[in-house]
Amino acid sequence: MFRFKPDPDFSRLRKVLLREGEPDRVPFYELFADPEVVNAVAENLDLVDPKYRREVEAIGDKVIRFYYMLGYDYVPAGAGINLPRHNVLQAPDTAELSRGMRTWVDEHRGTIETMEDFERYPWPSPEGIDLSYIEYLGKNLPDGMMVIGSTSGVLENVTWLMGYEVLSFALYDNPELVEAMFQKVGELLVAAHEAMAQMDCVGALVLGDDMGFKTSTLISPEHLRRYVFPWQKKIAEAAHKHGKPLILHSCGNLEEIMDDLIDYVGIDAKHSFEDEIVPVTEFKRRYGDRIAVLGGVDVGFLCRATPEQVREYVRRVLEECMPGGGYCLGTGNSVANYIKLENYLTMLDEGLRSGVY
């Protein structure tokens, strides 16, 4: 039976992100948890030690309650940037905690495929970026908690708007459009991170920018260096100017560009790992002396394993990644609604049991 005891302290997480030594216990980190998971957990007060149930129940906001009751030191929140798309596909969601329909980007076509599309598109202004949810959280978070402010990424947004296939051709056939797309998206994201970094309730920033697949980067390292990294660097500089660490969430095989991300872009931490690409334990050995390492409990494993196997896996990860600090426990990607809920809670429970320095 799980009995979580909230003890938020953002300085614990900041210590890890900046690699300033070993905290009192391993902090937890997730890019986000799906709403279906948030609702299922937040409504189950039996998960909380009876000593803390009254204060947990008093938190009316389910998102805040979820992160507080499970032992997180922060709540994630995105800046609102309205970039509408019509190149979207959907199908029934077969997860146990189903949302009804699951949507994703149609990679074969784009909302913007030509310069004419670009010029007609209803681009938002930097002044129109919505920070109201972050402001709300700042007024309502329990003591000890902060916000980690986020946006989706430079490459991600261009790829979503153009479609991966259209972008791939345009890199060679229509560089003028590609340049314009990255300029427009980059300016918006820099403005969002600059604004979030100035907010007192924000303790760190995260850029979610998937750049790879199983064996390589989505576009060539040369194109990433030309179009993507300069904007990511500006985002890192905006964060650092205000004393906020920058986390990069990026899926895929990034081996060819890790030095660029660390030395040129200037990220403070990396999130998103798959055992089939590089286990988080191996990544910690390679890069743990240069950046913080977050999460890494493989999502596929969490979907298939037994709770006993999860405990064994988590103990091994902690034994290899905790020494020296610079590590947070969490999934390899996010708390998706198709992960076994018991396995997710077991991962956290084992972190509280064995993740003490």
C-alpha positions as CSV (number, residue, x, y, z in Angstrom):
1,M,0.0,0.0,0.0
2,F,1.3,3.4,-0.9
3,R,1.6,6.2,1.7
4,F,3.0,9.3,0.2
5,K,4.2,12.2,2.5
6,P,4.4,15.6,0.8
7,D,7.6,17.5,1.6
8,P,8.1,20.1,-1.2
9,D,11.4,22.0,-1.4
10,F,12.3,23.4,-4.7
11,S,15.9,24.1,-3.5
12,R,16.3,20.3,-3.6
13,L,15.5,20.2,-7.3
14,R,17.5,23.3,-8.1
15,K,20.5,21.7,-6.4
16,V,20.2,18.8,-8.8
17,L,19.6,20.9,-11.9
18,L,22.7,23.0,-11.2
19,R,24.8,20.0,-10.1
20,E,25.6,21.6,-6.8
21,G,26.0,18.4,-4.8
22,E,23.8,15.7,-3.4
23,P,20.3,16.7,-2.0
24,D,18.6,15.1,1.0
25,R,16.7,12.7,-1.3
26,V,16.3,12.1,-5.0
27,P,13.9,14.6,-6.4
28,F,11.1,13.6,-8.9
29,Y,10.8,15.0,-12.4
30,E,8.3,14.7,-15.2
31,L,7.7,16.8,-18.3
32,F,4.0,16.3,-17.5
33,A,1.4,13.7,-16.5
34,D,-1.6,13.1,-18.7
35,P,-4.9,14.5,-17.3
36,E,-6.4,11.1,-17.0
37,V,-3.5,10.1,-14.6
38,V,-3.8,13.4,-12.7
39,N,-7.5,12.9,-12.1
40,A,-7.2,9.2,-11.1
41,V,-4.5,10.0,-8.5
42,A,-5.8,13.3,-7.2
43,E,-9.1,11.7,-6.3
44,N,-7.5,8.8,-4.3
45,L,-6.6,10.3,-0.9
46,D,-5.8,6.8,0.4
47,L,-2.5,7.2,-1.4
48,V,-1.5,9.8,1.2
49,D,-0.3,9.2,4.7
50,P,-3.2,9.9,7.1
51,K,-1.2,12.7,8.8
52,Y,-1.3,14.7,5.5
53,R,-4.7,13.9,4.1
54,R,-6.5,16.9,5.5
55,E,-4.1,19.4,4.0
56,V,-4.0,17.5,0.7
57,E,-7.8,17.4,0.6
58,A,-7.9,21.2,1.1
59,I,-6.1,21.7,-2.2
60,G,-9.0,22.2,-4.6
61,D,-7.0,22.3,-7.8
62,K,-6.4,18.7,-8.9
63,V,-3.2,19.4,-10.8
64,I,-1.6,21.1,-7.8
65,R,-2.9,18.3,-5.5
66,F,-1.4,15.6,-7.8
67,Y,2.1,17.0,-7.8
68,Y,2.0,18.0,-4.1
69,M,0.7,14.7,-2.7
70,L,3.2,12.5,-4.7
71,G,6.2,14.4,-3.5
72,Y,7.1,16.7,-6.4
73,D,8.8,20.1,-5.7
74,Y,7.1,21.9,-8.5
75,V,4.2,22.0,-10.9
76,P,4.8,22.1,-14.7
77,A,3.0,24.8,-16.7
78,G,3.2,25.8,-20.3
79,A,3.1,29.3,-21.8
80,G,0.1,29.7,-24.0
81,I,1.2,30.2,-27.6
82,N,-1.7,29.9,-30.1
83,L,-0.3,28.1,-33.3
84,P,-3.4,26.5,-34.9
85,R,-2.9,23.5,-37.2
86,H,-5.3,21.5,-39.4
87,N,-2.8,18.7,-40.3
88,V,-4.0,16.5,-37.4
89,L,-5.1,12.9,-37.3
90,Q,-7.0,11.0,-34.7
91,A,-8.1,7.5,-33.6
92,P,-9.8,5.9,-30.6
93,D,-7.6,5.9,-27.5
94,T,-7.4,2.3,-26.2
95,A,-5.6,3.1,-23.0
96,E,-7.2,1.8,-19.7
97,L,-7.5,5.5,-18.6
98,S,-8.8,6.5,-22.1
99,R,-9.4,10.0,-23.2
100,G,-11.8,8.9,-25.9
101,M,-9.7,9.9,-29.0
102,R,-6.0,10.3,-29.4
103,T,-4.6,12.9,-31.8
104,W,-1.2,13.3,-33.6
105,V,0.3,15.3,-36.4
106,D,-0.1,14.2,-40.0
107,E,3.5,14.1,-41.1
108,H,2.7,13.9,-44.8
109,R,1.1,17.4,-45.1
110,G,1.3,20.7,-43.4
111,T,-0.8,23.6,-42.4
112,I,2.0,25.7,-43.9
113,E,3.6,24.3,-47.1
114,T,4.4,27.4,-49.1
115,M,5.3,31.1,-48.6
116,E,1.8,32.0,-49.4
117,D,0.6,29.8,-46.6
118,F,3.2,31.4,-44.3
119,E,2.0,34.9,-45.2
120,R,-1.7,34.0,-44.7
121,Y,-1.1,32.2,-41.4
122,P,-2.5,34.0,-38.2
123,W,0.8,34.3,-36.4
124,P,0.4,35.4,-32.8
125,S,2.4,38.3,-31.5
126,P,4.9,37.9,-28.7
127,E,2.7,40.3,-26.6
128,G,-0.1,37.8,-27.0
129,I,1.6,34.9,-25.2
130,D,-0.6,33.8,-22.3
131,L,1.0,33.5,-18.9
132,S,-2.2,33.5,-16.9
133,Y,-2.0,29.8,-15.8
134,I,1.5,30.3,-14.5
135,E,0.4,33.4,-12.6
136,Y,-2.5,31.4,-11.2
137,L,-0.2,28.7,-10.0
138,G,2.2,31.2,-8.5
139,K,-0.7,32.5,-6.3
140,N,-1.9,29.0,-5.2
141,L,1.1,26.7,-4.8
142,P,1.8,25.3,-1.4
143,D,4.9,26.6,0.4
144,G,8.1,25.1,-1.0
145,M,6.8,24.5,-4.5
146,M,7.6,26.5,-7.6
147,V,6.6,26.4,-11.3
148,I,8.7,24.9,-14.1
149,G,7.6,26.9,-17.1
150,S,7.7,25.3,-20.5
151,T,7.1,25.6,-24.2
152,S,7.2,23.1,-27.0
153,G,10.3,23.4,-29.2
154,V,11.8,25.2,-32.1
155,L,12.1,22.1,-34.4
156,E,8.9,20.6,-33.0
157,N,6.7,23.6,-33.9
158,V,8.2,24.0,-37.3
159,T,7.7,20.3,-38.0
160,W,4.2,20.3,-36.6
161,L,3.2,23.3,-38.7
162,M,4.8,22.0,-42.0
163,G,4.6,18.3,-41.5
164,Y,7.8,16.3,-41.3
165,E,7.7,15.2,-44.9
166,V,7.1,18.7,-46.3
167,L,9.8,20.1,-44.1
168,S,12.3,17.5,-45.3
169,F,11.8,18.5,-48.9
170,A,11.7,22.2,-48.1
171,L,15.1,22.0,-46.5
172,Y,16.6,21.5,-49.9
173,D,13.9,22.9,-52.3
174,N,12.6,25.9,-50.4
175,P,15.2,27.2,-47.9
176,E,13.5,30.7,-47.9
177,L,10.4,29.2,-46.4
178,V,12.4,27.2,-43.9
179,E,14.4,30.2,-42.8
180,A,11.2,32.2,-42.4
181,M,9.5,29.5,-40.3
182,F,12.4,29.1,-37.9
183,Q,12.7,32.9,-37.5
184,K,9.0,33.3,-36.7
185,V,8.8,30.3,-34.3
186,G,12.2,31.1,-32.7
187,E,11.2,34.7,-31.9
188,L,8.0,33.5,-30.3
189,L,9.7,30.9,-28.1
190,V,12.5,33.3,-27.0
191,A,9.9,35.8,-26.0
192,A,7.9,33.2,-24.0
193,H,11.0,32.0,-22.1
194,E,12.2,35.6,-21.5
195,A,8.8,36.4,-20.0
196,M,8.6,33.2,-17.9
197,A,12.1,33.6,-16.6
198,Q,11.2,37.0,-15.1
199,M,8.4,35.5,-13.0
200,D,9.2,35.0,-9.3
201,C,7.1,31.8,-9.1
202,V,9.1,30.2,-11.9
203,G,12.1,28.2,-10.7
204,A,13.3,26.7,-14.0
205,L,12.4,26.4,-17.6
206,V,12.0,23.5,-19.9
207,L,12.1,23.4,-23.7
208,G,10.4,20.4,-25.2
209,D,12.1,19.9,-28.6
210,D,12.1,16.3,-30.0
211,M,15.1,16.1,-32.4
212,G,15.7,12.4,-32.9
213,F,14.4,9.0,-33.6
214,K,15.8,5.6,-32.8
215,T,19.0,5.8,-34.8
216,S,19.7,9.4,-35.6
217,T,18.5,13.0,-35.6
218,L,15.3,13.9,-37.4
219,I,17.1,16.4,-39.7
220,S,20.9,16.5,-40.3
221,P,23.1,17.9,-37.6
222,E,24.2,20.6,-40.1
223,H,20.6,21.8,-40.5
224,L,20.1,21.7,-36.7
225,R,23.2,23.9,-36.3
226,R,21.9,26.3,-38.9
227,Y,18.3,26.6,-38.0
228,V,17.6,25.3,-34.5
229,F,20.5,25.6,-32.1
230,P,20.9,29.4,-32.5
231,W,17.3,29.9,-31.2
232,Q,17.7,27.3,-28.5
233,K,20.9,29.1,-27.4
234,K,18.9,32.4,-27.1
235,I,16.3,30.6,-25.0
236,A,19.1,29.2,-22.7
237,E,20.6,32.7,-22.4
238,A,17.2,34.2,-21.5
239,A,16.8,31.6,-18.7
240,H,20.4,32.1,-17.4
241,K,20.1,35.9,-17.5
242,H,17.5,35.6,-14.8
243,G,19.2,32.8,-12.8
244,K,16.9,30.0,-14.0
245,P,18.2,26.6,-15.2
246,L,17.1,25.3,-18.6
247,I,16.0,21.7,-19.1
248,L,15.9,20.2,-22.5
249,H,13.3,17.5,-23.1
250,S,14.2,15.8,-26.4
251,C,13.4,12.3,-27.6
252,G,15.5,10.2,-29.9
253,N,19.2,9.4,-30.6
254,L,21.0,12.7,-30.1
255,E,24.6,11.3,-29.8
256,E,25.8,13.3,-32.8
257,I,24.7,16.6,-31.3
258,M,25.1,16.3,-27.5
259,D,28.3,18.4,-27.5
260,D,26.5,21.1,-29.4
261,L,23.6,21.1,-26.9
262,I,25.9,21.2,-23.9
263,D,28.7,23.5,-25.1
264,Y,27.0,25.7,-27.6
265,V,23.3,25.8,-26.6
266,G,24.1,25.7,-22.9
267,I,21.5,23.3,-21.5
268,D,21.7,22.5,-17.8
269,A,19.8,19.2,-17.9
270,K,18.6,16.6,-20.3
271,H,15.3,14.6,-20.1
272,S,13.8,11.8,-22.2
273,F,15.5,8.4,-22.5
274,E,14.7,5.0,-23.9
275,D,16.6,1.9,-23.0
276,E,16.7,0.8,-26.6
277,I,18.6,4.0,-27.6
278,V,20.7,4.8,-24.5
279,P,19.8,3.8,-21.0
280,V,19.8,6.6,-18.5
281,T,22.5,4.9,-16.5
282,E,24.8,4.9,-19.5
283,F,24.0,8.6,-20.3
284,K,24.8,9.5,-16.7
285,R,28.2,7.9,-17.0
286,R,28.9,9.8,-20.3
287,Y,27.5,13.2,-19.5
288,G,26.8,13.4,-15.8
289,D,29.8,15.5,-15.1
290,R,28.6,18.2,-17.5
291,I,24.8,18.3,-17.2
292,A,22.0,17.0,-14.9
293,V,20.2,13.9,-15.9
294,L,16.5,13.6,-15.4
295,G,14.1,10.6,-15.4
296,G,15.0,7.6,-17.6
297,V,12.7,4.8,-16.3
298,D,11.8,3.4,-19.6
299,V,8.1,4.0,-20.6
300,G,7.8,0.7,-22.5
301,F,9.1,-1.1,-19.4
302,L,6.6,0.6,-17.1
303,C,3.8,-0.6,-19.5
304,R,4.9,-4.2,-19.3
305,A,6.6,-4.9,-16.0
306,T,5.4,-6.1,-12.7
307,P,5.6,-3.9,-9.6
308,E,8.4,-6.1,-8.3
309,Q,10.4,-5.7,-11.5
310,V,9.8,-1.9,-11.3
311,R,11.3,-1.8,-7.8
312,E,14.3,-3.7,-8.9
313,Y,14.8,-1.5,-12.0
314,V,14.5,1.7,-10.0
315,R,16.9,0.6,-7.3
316,R,19.5,-0.2,-9.9
317,V,19.0,3.2,-11.6
318,L,19.3,5.0,-8.3
319,E,22.4,3.1,-7.3
320,E,24.1,4.1,-10.6
321,C,22.8,7.6,-11.1
322,M,22.5,9.1,-7.6
323,P,26.2,9.3,-6.5
324,G,27.5,12.8,-6.9
325,G,24.0,14.3,-7.4
326,G,22.7,15.7,-10.6
327,Y,19.9,13.1,-11.0
328,C,16.1,13.2,-10.7
329,L,13.9,10.1,-10.8
330,G,11.1,9.9,-13.3
331,T,9.8,8.2,-16.4
332,G,11.8,8.2,-19.6
333,N,9.3,10.5,-21.3
334,S,6.1,11.5,-19.4
335,V,3.3,9.9,-17.3
336,A,1.2,8.7,-20.2
337,N,-2.3,7.4,-19.7
338,Y,-1.3,4.0,-21.0
339,I,1.4,3.4,-18.3
340,K,0.3,1.0,-15.6
341,L,-0.7,3.3,-12.8
342,E,0.5,0.9,-10.1
343,N,3.9,0.8,-11.8
344,Y,4.2,4.6,-11.9
345,L,3.3,4.8,-8.2
346,T,5.7,2.0,-7.4
347,M,8.5,3.9,-9.1
348,L,7.9,6.9,-6.9
349,D,7.5,4.8,-3.8
350,E,10.8,3.1,-4.4
351,G,12.4,6.5,-5.0
352,L,11.2,7.6,-1.5
353,R,12.4,4.3,0.1
354,S,15.8,4.0,-1.5
355,G,16.6,7.5,-3.0
356,V,18.1,8.9,0.2
357,Y,21.7,10.2,0.0
